[in-house]
Amino acid sequence: MSNIRTAAQWVSEAQSVVVLSGAGMSAQSGVPTFRDAQTGLWQRYAPEQLATEEAFRDNPAMVWTWYVWRAMLVNSVAPNAGHQAIGSWQEHLLAYGGSLTVATQNVDNLHERGGASEVLHLHGSLQNYRCIDCGRSAAFDPASSGMRADKTFDEDQALEPVACTYCAVGMLRPGVVWFGETLPQDAFHAAVDALHEADLVVVVGTSGLVQPAASLPSIGRDAGAKIIEINPVPTELSEVADLHFAATAAVILPDMLSDVVS
Ligand code: APR
C-alpha cells in the first residue's frame, strides 16, 4: 500500500489526534520560516538580535518594529489548504466523538483562521501584548502603527515602542516566548496530556530543533501513537516518525485527509 493510502487508513481509524506544527505549516501562506536556507528569518538576523528580552531592552525600536511587521504580515495573508484541512478534520472528529488537538510553535493565528479551535500556542501569540515591566495585558492593533505589510522586513521602518498606559513606565512587548523564557505551562501540559491519549500524531513543518517542543513527538510515540511527519526535508524528528512525507503541508494534508474532510 502507498504511504498516502497507509496514512489515510490511519486517519480513518484515529479517534484521538494531535497535530504538532511549526513554521513550515504557514510557509505556503507566505509567512517566512526561521531556518530555511535563503528565506529563513534566521538566515538574515541572529535570534539574539530579535527574539530575546535583552535584545528588546537593548534595541526596543528594532525588536518592536520586527514584531509589528510580523503581525502585519500575518494579518495580510490567508490560511492555506493545510490549515483548512486540519480545521475540517478537527470538526469531523468532534462530530463523531473524537478529538483533535493542535499544538503549534507558531505565533500566528492561521490555524484558528483555518477553522481549528482550542489551539495550544506553545511559543505564545502575536495576538497578545503586555507591559514588559508591570506585566499588564494590553490591547494593541498593529494596523494602528501605519506599517506596511511588506513581504520582507525593512529595518528602516523603525517604530517607536508603545508605552504601557497602566504603569506609564514600561513598554509593550509581544506575547511570544523569547529565547531563554519559559513556555506557557498550561499550553505545554495540555499538549503533553493530549499526547498521552493520542493514537495518531501528525508533526508538520518543524525542524525539531527547539526544546521542549521538539520532545513532544516522542511522548506520543511512547504512548503508542502512530507518528506521521510532513516536511520537504528530513529533520531531527524523522527517526521518531512511522511515516515521513517529503512534501509540503498544503499539498499532503488535503490529500491525506480527503476521506474525512469535505
Ligand atoms: N510544508 C511543510 N514543512 C515545511 C514547508 C512546507 N511548505 N516549508 C518549510 N518546511 C519545513 C522546513 O523544512 C523546516 O524543517 O518547516 C521547517 C521549519 O523549521 P524552522 O524554520 O526551524 O521553524 P520551527 O521548527 O517552527 O522553529 C521552532 O524556533 O526560532 C524559534 O520560536 C521559534 O517557534 C520557532 C522555533
py3Dmol code that shows the C-alpha trace and the ligand (Angstrom):
import py3Dmol

protein = """\
ATOM      1  CA  MET A   1       0.000   0.000   0.000  1.00  0.00           C
ATOM      2  CA  SER A   2       1.340   3.514  -0.819  1.00  0.00           C
ATOM      3  CA  ASN A   3       2.348   5.794   2.022  1.00  0.00           C
ATOM      4  CA  ILE A   4      -0.565   8.121   1.333  1.00  0.00           C
ATOM      5  CA  ARG A   5      -3.036   5.235   1.486  1.00  0.00           C
ATOM      6  CA  THR A   6      -1.429   3.994   4.675  1.00  0.00           C
ATOM      7  CA  ALA A   7      -1.713   7.470   6.180  1.00  0.00           C
ATOM      8  CA  ALA A   8      -5.320   7.769   5.018  1.00  0.00           C
ATOM      9  CA  GLN A   9      -6.043   4.416   6.670  1.00  0.00           C
ATOM     10  CA  TRP A  10      -4.518   5.607   9.960  1.00  0.00           C
ATOM     11  CA  VAL A  11      -6.535   8.846   9.669  1.00  0.00           C
ATOM     12  CA  SER A  12      -9.777   6.924   9.170  1.00  0.00           C
ATOM     13  CA  GLU A  13      -9.064   4.790  12.252  1.00  0.00           C
ATOM     14  CA  ALA A  14      -7.825   7.612  14.512  1.00  0.00           C
ATOM     15  CA  GLN A  15     -10.081   8.860  17.296  1.00  0.00           C
ATOM     16  CA  SER A  16      -7.590  10.945  19.317  1.00  0.00           C
ATOM     17  CA  VAL A  17      -5.262  13.053  17.184  1.00  0.00           C
ATOM     18  CA  VAL A  18      -2.562  15.594  17.992  1.00  0.00           C
ATOM     19  CA  VAL A  19      -1.153  17.910  15.324  1.00  0.00           C
ATOM     20  CA  LEU A  20       2.225  19.439  16.233  1.00  0.00           C
ATOM     21  CA  SER A  21       3.074  22.268  13.853  1.00  0.00           C
ATOM     22  CA  GLY A  22       5.955  24.609  13.220  1.00  0.00           C
ATOM     23  CA  ALA A  23       6.763  27.497  10.894  1.00  0.00           C
ATOM     24  CA  GLY A  24       6.610  25.299   7.771  1.00  0.00           C
ATOM     25  CA  MET A  25       2.861  24.969   8.366  1.00  0.00           C
ATOM     26  CA  SER A  26       2.468  28.670   7.495  1.00  0.00           C
ATOM     27  CA  ALA A  27       5.145  28.845   4.783  1.00  0.00           C
ATOM     28  CA  GLN A  28       2.682  28.385   1.917  1.00  0.00           C
ATOM     29  CA  SER A  29       0.593  31.219   3.308  1.00  0.00           C
ATOM     30  CA  GLY A  30       3.580  33.486   2.715  1.00  0.00           C
ATOM     31  CA  VAL A  31       4.967  33.606   6.267  1.00  0.00           C
ATOM     32  CA  PRO A  32       8.752  33.066   6.370  1.00  0.00           C
ATOM     33  CA  THR A  33      10.123  30.204   8.411  1.00  0.00           C
ATOM     34  CA  PHE A  34      13.145  30.621  10.652  1.00  0.00           C
ATOM     35  CA  ARG A  35      15.766  28.201   9.364  1.00  0.00           C
ATOM     36  CA  ASP A  36      15.008  27.501   5.723  1.00  0.00           C
ATOM     37  CA  ALA A  37      18.099  28.183   3.638  1.00  0.00           C
ATOM     38  CA  GLN A  38      17.987  31.609   1.925  1.00  0.00           C
ATOM     39  CA  THR A  39      14.465  32.533   3.060  1.00  0.00           C
ATOM     40  CA  GLY A  40      14.557  31.716   6.764  1.00  0.00           C
ATOM     41  CA  LEU A  41      14.410  34.662   9.125  1.00  0.00           C
ATOM     42  CA  TRP A  42      17.453  33.418  10.983  1.00  0.00           C
ATOM     43  CA  GLN A  43      19.431  33.400   7.745  1.00  0.00           C
ATOM     44  CA  ARG A  44      19.339  37.192   7.849  1.00  0.00           C
ATOM     45  CA  TYR A  45      19.155  38.004  11.555  1.00  0.00           C
ATOM     46  CA  ALA A  46      20.502  36.315  14.670  1.00  0.00           C
ATOM     47  CA  PRO A  47      17.751  35.224  17.065  1.00  0.00           C
ATOM     48  CA  GLU A  48      19.693  37.002  19.814  1.00  0.00           C
ATOM     49  CA  GLN A  49      19.186  40.279  17.922  1.00  0.00           C
ATOM     50  CA  LEU A  50      15.414  39.989  17.770  1.00  0.00           C
ATOM     51  CA  ALA A  51      13.913  37.279  19.940  1.00  0.00           C
ATOM     52  CA  THR A  52      15.246  37.829  23.465  1.00  0.00           C
ATOM     53  CA  GLU A  53      14.312  40.209  26.283  1.00  0.00           C
ATOM     54  CA  GLU A  54      17.869  41.527  26.239  1.00  0.00           C
ATOM     55  CA  ALA A  55      17.555  42.379  22.556  1.00  0.00           C
ATOM     56  CA  PHE A  56      14.307  44.224  23.232  1.00  0.00           C
ATOM     57  CA  ARG A  57      15.758  46.223  26.110  1.00  0.00           C
ATOM     58  CA  ASP A  58      18.929  46.980  24.111  1.00  0.00           C
ATOM     59  CA  ASN A  59      17.131  47.990  20.915  1.00  0.00           C
ATOM     60  CA  PRO A  60      13.393  48.315  21.606  1.00  0.00           C
ATOM     61  CA  ALA A  61      12.625  50.161  18.356  1.00  0.00           C
ATOM     62  CA  MET A  62      14.144  47.420  16.136  1.00  0.00           C
ATOM     63  CA  VAL A  63      12.645  44.484  18.027  1.00  0.00           C
ATOM     64  CA  TRP A  64       9.238  46.155  18.378  1.00  0.00           C
ATOM     65  CA  THR A  65       9.262  47.031  14.643  1.00  0.00           C
ATOM     66  CA  TRP A  66      10.121  43.433  13.754  1.00  0.00           C
ATOM     67  CA  TYR A  67       7.168  42.038  15.715  1.00  0.00           C
ATOM     68  CA  VAL A  68       4.736  44.659  14.390  1.00  0.00           C
ATOM     69  CA  TRP A  69       5.954  43.794  10.863  1.00  0.00           C
ATOM     70  CA  ARG A  70       5.371  40.062  11.522  1.00  0.00           C
ATOM     71  CA  ALA A  71       1.909  40.765  12.954  1.00  0.00           C
ATOM     72  CA  MET A  72       1.014  42.935   9.944  1.00  0.00           C
ATOM     73  CA  LEU A  73       2.299  40.231   7.583  1.00  0.00           C
ATOM     74  CA  VAL A  74       0.257  37.521   9.311  1.00  0.00           C
ATOM     75  CA  ASN A  75      -2.845  39.722   9.195  1.00  0.00           C
ATOM     76  CA  SER A  76      -2.287  40.286   5.455  1.00  0.00           C
ATOM     77  CA  VAL A  77      -2.044  36.595   4.464  1.00  0.00           C
ATOM     78  CA  ALA A  78      -4.592  33.775   4.484  1.00  0.00           C
ATOM     79  CA  PRO A  79      -4.589  30.295   5.989  1.00  0.00           C
ATOM     80  CA  ASN A  80      -3.506  27.714   3.410  1.00  0.00           C
ATOM     81  CA  ALA A  81      -5.154  24.443   2.388  1.00  0.00           C
ATOM     82  CA  GLY A  82      -3.203  22.659   5.115  1.00  0.00           C
ATOM     83  CA  HIS A  83      -4.648  24.850   7.873  1.00  0.00           C
ATOM     84  CA  GLN A  84      -8.122  24.377   6.422  1.00  0.00           C
ATOM     85  CA  ALA A  85      -7.737  20.597   6.170  1.00  0.00           C
ATOM     86  CA  ILE A  86      -6.735  20.415   9.843  1.00  0.00           C
ATOM     87  CA  GLY A  87      -9.675  22.621  10.823  1.00  0.00           C
ATOM     88  CA  SER A  88     -12.106  20.375   8.897  1.00  0.00           C
ATOM     89  CA  TRP A  89     -10.511  17.226  10.348  1.00  0.00           C
ATOM     90  CA  GLN A  90     -10.988  18.555  13.881  1.00  0.00           C
ATOM     91  CA  GLU A  91     -14.642  19.346  13.102  1.00  0.00           C
ATOM     92  CA  HIS A  92     -15.158  15.840  11.675  1.00  0.00           C
ATOM     93  CA  LEU A  93     -13.619  14.146  14.725  1.00  0.00           C
ATOM     94  CA  LEU A  94     -15.609  16.243  17.184  1.00  0.00           C
ATOM     95  CA  ALA A  95     -18.809  15.370  15.330  1.00  0.00           C
ATOM     96  CA  TYR A  96     -18.077  11.654  15.827  1.00  0.00           C
ATOM     97  CA  GLY A  97     -16.960  11.794  19.456  1.00  0.00           C
ATOM     98  CA  GLY A  98     -13.262  12.008  18.714  1.00  0.00           C
ATOM     99  CA  SER A  99     -10.749  14.763  19.412  1.00  0.00           C
ATOM    100  CA  LEU A 100      -8.021  16.684  17.624  1.00  0.00           C
ATOM    101  CA  THR A 101      -5.591  18.920  19.495  1.00  0.00           C
ATOM    102  CA  VAL A 102      -3.439  21.439  17.634  1.00  0.00           C
ATOM    103  CA  ALA A 103      -0.250  22.336  19.497  1.00  0.00           C
ATOM    104  CA  THR A 104       1.742  24.860  17.494  1.00  0.00           C
ATOM    105  CA  GLN A 105       5.094  26.579  17.877  1.00  0.00           C
ATOM    106  CA  ASN A 106       3.733  29.286  15.591  1.00  0.00           C
ATOM    107  CA  VAL A 107       2.744  32.666  16.960  1.00  0.00           C
ATOM    108  CA  ASP A 108       0.413  33.391  14.045  1.00  0.00           C
ATOM    109  CA  ASN A 109      -3.349  32.776  14.162  1.00  0.00           C
ATOM    110  CA  LEU A 110      -3.587  30.881  10.868  1.00  0.00           C
ATOM    111  CA  HIS A 111      -4.697  27.600  12.454  1.00  0.00           C
ATOM    112  CA  GLU A 112      -7.636  29.446  14.041  1.00  0.00           C
ATOM    113  CA  ARG A 113      -8.432  31.280  10.812  1.00  0.00           C
ATOM    114  CA  GLY A 114      -8.254  27.891   9.058  1.00  0.00           C
ATOM    115  CA  GLY A 115     -11.031  26.574  11.310  1.00  0.00           C
ATOM    116  CA  ALA A 116      -9.182  24.970  14.229  1.00  0.00           C
ATOM    117  CA  SER A 117     -10.323  25.724  17.774  1.00  0.00           C
ATOM    118  CA  GLU A 118      -8.643  25.460  21.165  1.00  0.00           C
ATOM    119  CA  VAL A 119      -5.212  25.857  19.538  1.00  0.00           C
ATOM    120  CA  LEU A 120      -2.340  25.475  22.014  1.00  0.00           C
ATOM    121  CA  HIS A 121       0.305  28.137  21.366  1.00  0.00           C
ATOM    122  CA  LEU A 122       3.477  26.676  22.849  1.00  0.00           C
ATOM    123  CA  HIS A 123       5.518  29.794  21.960  1.00  0.00           C
ATOM    124  CA  GLY A 124       2.816  32.373  22.605  1.00  0.00           C
ATOM    125  CA  SER A 125       0.967  34.529  20.122  1.00  0.00           C
ATOM    126  CA  LEU A 126       1.356  37.732  18.134  1.00  0.00           C
ATOM    127  CA  GLN A 127      -2.245  38.492  19.012  1.00  0.00           C
ATOM    128  CA  ASN A 128      -1.347  39.249  22.651  1.00  0.00           C
ATOM    129  CA  TYR A 129       0.682  42.124  24.121  1.00  0.00           C
ATOM    130  CA  ARG A 130       1.714  43.032  27.668  1.00  0.00           C
ATOM    131  CA  CYS A 131       3.840  45.544  29.528  1.00  0.00           C
ATOM    132  CA  ILE A 132       7.436  44.347  29.890  1.00  0.00           C
ATOM    133  CA  ASP A 133       7.607  45.908  33.353  1.00  0.00           C
ATOM    134  CA  CYS A 134       4.232  45.670  35.105  1.00  0.00           C
ATOM    135  CA  GLY A 135       3.082  42.673  33.099  1.00  0.00           C
ATOM    136  CA  ARG A 136      -0.434  44.029  32.489  1.00  0.00           C
ATOM    137  CA  SER A 137      -2.037  42.770  29.296  1.00  0.00           C
ATOM    138  CA  ALA A 138      -2.659  45.489  26.759  1.00  0.00           C
ATOM    139  CA  ALA A 139      -4.693  45.794  23.587  1.00  0.00           C
ATOM    140  CA  PHE A 140      -2.618  46.754  20.574  1.00  0.00           C
ATOM    141  CA  ASP A 141      -3.675  46.840  16.910  1.00  0.00           C
ATOM    142  CA  PRO A 142      -0.607  46.532  14.651  1.00  0.00           C
ATOM    143  CA  ALA A 143      -2.513  48.331  11.881  1.00  0.00           C
ATOM    144  CA  SER A 144      -2.532  51.440  14.091  1.00  0.00           C
ATOM    145  CA  SER A 145       1.237  51.648  13.611  1.00  0.00           C
ATOM    146  CA  GLY A 146       0.857  52.628   9.952  1.00  0.00           C
ATOM    147  CA  MET A 147       3.419  49.974   8.982  1.00  0.00           C
ATOM    148  CA  ARG A 148       3.195  48.359   5.529  1.00  0.00           C
ATOM    149  CA  ALA A 149       2.821  44.558   5.497  1.00  0.00           C
ATOM    150  CA  ASP A 150       5.712  44.011   3.114  1.00  0.00           C
ATOM    151  CA  LYS A 151       6.997  40.516   2.420  1.00  0.00           C
ATOM    152  CA  THR A 152      10.428  41.398   3.784  1.00  0.00           C
ATOM    153  CA  PHE A 153      11.299  43.186   6.996  1.00  0.00           C
ATOM    154  CA  ASP A 154      12.723  46.647   6.372  1.00  0.00           C
ATOM    155  CA  GLU A 155      14.874  47.789   9.261  1.00  0.00           C
ATOM    156  CA  ASP A 156      14.318  51.399   8.175  1.00  0.00           C
ATOM    157  CA  GLN A 157      10.647  51.166   9.105  1.00  0.00           C
ATOM    158  CA  ALA A 158      11.666  51.715  12.746  1.00  0.00           C
ATOM    159  CA  LEU A 159       8.680  52.288  15.014  1.00  0.00           C
ATOM    160  CA  GLU A 160       8.831  53.778  18.463  1.00  0.00           C
ATOM    161  CA  PRO A 161       7.736  51.226  21.089  1.00  0.00           C
ATOM    162  CA  VAL A 162       4.339  51.797  22.734  1.00  0.00           C
ATOM    163  CA  ALA A 163       4.303  52.866  26.378  1.00  0.00           C
ATOM    164  CA  CYS A 164       2.203  50.971  28.890  1.00  0.00           C
ATOM    165  CA  THR A 165      -0.874  53.051  29.705  1.00  0.00           C
ATOM    166  CA  TYR A 166      -1.247  51.355  33.093  1.00  0.00           C
ATOM    167  CA  CYS A 167       2.135  51.867  34.742  1.00  0.00           C
ATOM    168  CA  ALA A 168       3.340  54.552  32.303  1.00  0.00           C
ATOM    169  CA  VAL A 169       6.846  53.174  32.841  1.00  0.00           C
ATOM    170  CA  GLY A 170       7.199  50.030  30.764  1.00  0.00           C
ATOM    171  CA  MET A 171       6.911  49.361  27.035  1.00  0.00           C
ATOM    172  CA  LEU A 172       4.533  46.893  25.409  1.00  0.00           C
ATOM    173  CA  ARG A 173       6.115  43.616  24.305  1.00  0.00           C
ATOM    174  CA  PRO A 174       4.573  40.884  22.143  1.00  0.00           C
ATOM    175  CA  GLY A 175       3.032  37.900  23.955  1.00  0.00           C
ATOM    176  CA  VAL A 176       5.533  35.499  22.401  1.00  0.00           C
ATOM    177  CA  VAL A 177       8.078  33.266  24.163  1.00  0.00           C
ATOM    178  CA  TRP A 178      11.564  34.663  23.689  1.00  0.00           C
ATOM    179  CA  PHE A 179      14.674  32.514  23.783  1.00  0.00           C
ATOM    180  CA  GLY A 180      15.511  31.737  27.405  1.00  0.00           C
ATOM    181  CA  GLU A 181      11.922  32.215  28.574  1.00  0.00           C
ATOM    182  CA  THR A 182       9.599  29.526  29.895  1.00  0.00           C
ATOM    183  CA  LEU A 183       6.803  28.200  27.720  1.00  0.00           C
ATOM    184  CA  PRO A 184       3.212  28.824  28.881  1.00  0.00           C
ATOM    185  CA  GLN A 185       2.808  25.853  31.214  1.00  0.00           C
ATOM    186  CA  ASP A 186      -0.917  25.431  30.675  1.00  0.00           C
ATOM    187  CA  ALA A 187      -0.436  25.070  26.906  1.00  0.00           C
ATOM    188  CA  PHE A 188       2.562  22.762  27.238  1.00  0.00           C
ATOM    189  CA  HIS A 189       0.939  20.449  29.787  1.00  0.00           C
ATOM    190  CA  ALA A 190      -2.284  20.345  27.764  1.00  0.00           C
ATOM    191  CA  ALA A 191      -0.213  19.207  24.765  1.00  0.00           C
ATOM    192  CA  VAL A 192       1.517  16.525  26.860  1.00  0.00           C
ATOM    193  CA  ASP A 193      -1.824  15.309  28.222  1.00  0.00           C
ATOM    194  CA  ALA A 194      -3.267  15.065  24.702  1.00  0.00           C
ATOM    195  CA  LEU A 195      -0.193  13.131  23.512  1.00  0.00           C
ATOM    196  CA  HIS A 196      -0.603  10.588  26.310  1.00  0.00           C
ATOM    197  CA  GLU A 197      -4.067   9.803  24.883  1.00  0.00           C
ATOM    198  CA  ALA A 198      -3.219  10.083  21.186  1.00  0.00           C
ATOM    199  CA  ASP A 199      -3.490   7.255  18.677  1.00  0.00           C
ATOM    200  CA  LEU A 200      -2.159   9.428  15.829  1.00  0.00           C
ATOM    201  CA  VAL A 201       0.301  12.351  15.901  1.00  0.00           C
ATOM    202  CA  VAL A 202       0.982  14.477  12.799  1.00  0.00           C
ATOM    203  CA  VAL A 203       4.189  16.544  13.011  1.00  0.00           C
ATOM    204  CA  VAL A 204       4.173  19.196  10.306  1.00  0.00           C
ATOM    205  CA  GLY A 205       6.590  21.938   9.336  1.00  0.00           C
ATOM    206  CA  THR A 206       9.089  21.920  12.165  1.00  0.00           C
ATOM    207  CA  SER A 207      12.840  21.404  12.140  1.00  0.00           C
ATOM    208  CA  GLY A 208      12.571  19.800  15.576  1.00  0.00           C
ATOM    209  CA  LEU A 209      15.496  21.813  16.879  1.00  0.00           C
ATOM    210  CA  VAL A 210      13.946  23.802  19.724  1.00  0.00           C
ATOM    211  CA  GLN A 211      13.188  22.217  23.069  1.00  0.00           C
ATOM    212  CA  PRO A 212      10.968  21.413  24.836  1.00  0.00           C
ATOM    213  CA  ALA A 213       8.571  21.392  21.854  1.00  0.00           C
ATOM    214  CA  ALA A 214      10.908  19.026  19.994  1.00  0.00           C
ATOM    215  CA  SER A 215      10.429  16.380  22.681  1.00  0.00           C
ATOM    216  CA  LEU A 216       6.659  16.188  22.198  1.00  0.00           C
ATOM    217  CA  PRO A 217       6.515  13.679  19.299  1.00  0.00           C
ATOM    218  CA  SER A 218       8.408  11.121  21.375  1.00  0.00           C
ATOM    219  CA  ILE A 219       5.801  11.415  24.117  1.00  0.00           C
ATOM    220  CA  GLY A 220       3.164  10.437  21.573  1.00  0.00           C
ATOM    221  CA  ARG A 221       5.258   7.544  20.280  1.00  0.00           C
ATOM    222  CA  ASP A 222       5.903   6.280  23.821  1.00  0.00           C
ATOM    223  CA  ALA A 223       2.150   6.371  24.427  1.00  0.00           C
ATOM    224  CA  GLY A 224       1.646   4.075  21.430  1.00  0.00           C
ATOM    225  CA  ALA A 225       0.556   6.638  18.837  1.00  0.00           C
ATOM    226  CA  LYS A 226       1.496   6.358  15.176  1.00  0.00           C
ATOM    227  CA  ILE A 227       3.639   9.324  14.079  1.00  0.00           C
ATOM    228  CA  ILE A 228       3.396  10.964  10.656  1.00  0.00           C
ATOM    229  CA  GLU A 229       5.886  13.695   9.733  1.00  0.00           C
ATOM    230  CA  ILE A 230       5.243  16.171   6.910  1.00  0.00           C
ATOM    231  CA  ASN A 231       8.322  18.121   5.865  1.00  0.00           C
ATOM    232  CA  PRO A 232      10.070  18.547   2.493  1.00  0.00           C
ATOM    233  CA  VAL A 233      13.336  17.544   4.168  1.00  0.00           C
ATOM    234  CA  PRO A 234      14.305  15.012   6.874  1.00  0.00           C
ATOM    235  CA  THR A 235      14.602  16.509  10.346  1.00  0.00           C
ATOM    236  CA  GLU A 236      15.715  15.689  13.884  1.00  0.00           C
ATOM    237  CA  LEU A 237      12.281  14.127  14.325  1.00  0.00           C
ATOM    238  CA  SER A 238      12.249  11.874  11.266  1.00  0.00           C
ATOM    239  CA  GLU A 239      13.622   8.880  13.153  1.00  0.00           C
ATOM    240  CA  VAL A 240      10.652   9.072  15.525  1.00  0.00           C
ATOM    241  CA  ALA A 241       8.157   9.063  12.620  1.00  0.00           C
ATOM    242  CA  ASP A 242       6.467   5.916  11.329  1.00  0.00           C
ATOM    243  CA  LEU A 243       5.826   7.717   8.024  1.00  0.00           C
ATOM    244  CA  HIS A 244       7.702  10.733   6.603  1.00  0.00           C
ATOM    245  CA  PHE A 245       6.224  12.651   3.682  1.00  0.00           C
ATOM    246  CA  ALA A 246       8.903  14.655   1.855  1.00  0.00           C
ATOM    247  CA  ALA A 247       6.235  17.128   0.835  1.00  0.00           C
ATOM    248  CA  THR A 248       4.564  20.362   1.825  1.00  0.00           C
ATOM    249  CA  ALA A 249       1.732  20.844   4.275  1.00  0.00           C
ATOM    250  CA  ALA A 250      -0.698  22.498   1.872  1.00  0.00           C
ATOM    251  CA  VAL A 251      -0.359  19.598  -0.598  1.00  0.00           C
ATOM    252  CA  ILE A 252      -0.171  16.490   1.560  1.00  0.00           C
ATOM    253  CA  LEU A 253      -2.675  17.338   4.298  1.00  0.00           C
ATOM    254  CA  PRO A 254      -5.690  17.762   1.967  1.00  0.00           C
ATOM    255  CA  ASP A 255      -4.586  14.605   0.125  1.00  0.00           C
ATOM    256  CA  MET A 256      -4.107  12.557   3.310  1.00  0.00           C
ATOM    257  CA  LEU A 257      -7.376  13.802   4.806  1.00  0.00           C
ATOM    258  CA  SER A 258      -9.511  13.605   1.655  1.00  0.00           C
ATOM    259  CA  ASP A 259     -11.610  10.741   3.080  1.00  0.00           C
ATOM    260  CA  VAL A 260     -12.534  12.591   6.274  1.00  0.00           C
ATOM    261  CA  VAL A 261     -12.796  16.233   5.310  1.00  0.00           C
ATOM    262  CA  SER A 262     -15.336  17.766   2.994  1.00  0.00           C
TER     263      SER A 262
END
"""
ligand_1 = """\
36
APR
N 5.390 22.394 4.483
C 5.951 21.663 5.485
N 7.164 21.930 6.023
C 7.832 22.982 5.517
C 7.334 23.791 4.474
C 6.054 23.454 3.957
N 5.504 24.162 2.960
N 8.257 24.764 4.188
C 9.289 24.565 5.053
N 9.047 23.498 5.829
C 9.875 22.945 6.893
C 11.364 23.180 6.750
O 11.982 22.132 6.024
C 11.809 23.187 8.223
O 12.174 21.878 8.642
O 9.489 23.635 8.068
C 10.558 23.619 8.999
C 10.691 24.999 9.615
O 11.704 24.922 10.587
P 12.092 26.238 11.411
O 12.236 27.382 10.458
O 13.217 25.865 12.311
O 10.769 26.550 12.271
P 10.318 25.847 13.617
O 10.695 24.407 13.635
O 8.885 26.176 13.785
O 11.181 26.636 14.709
C 10.893 26.352 16.073
O 12.352 28.171 16.725
O 13.056 30.302 16.199
C 12.285 29.563 17.077
O 10.417 30.277 18.299
C 10.834 29.977 17.000
O 8.851 28.598 17.094
C 10.121 28.741 16.473
C 11.054 27.618 16.875
"""
view = py3Dmol.view(width=600, height=400)
view.addModel(protein, "pdb")
view.setStyle({"model": 0}, {"cartoon": {"style": "trace"}})
view.addModel(ligand_1, "xyz")
view.setStyle({"model": 1}, {"stick": {}})
view.zoomTo()
view.show()
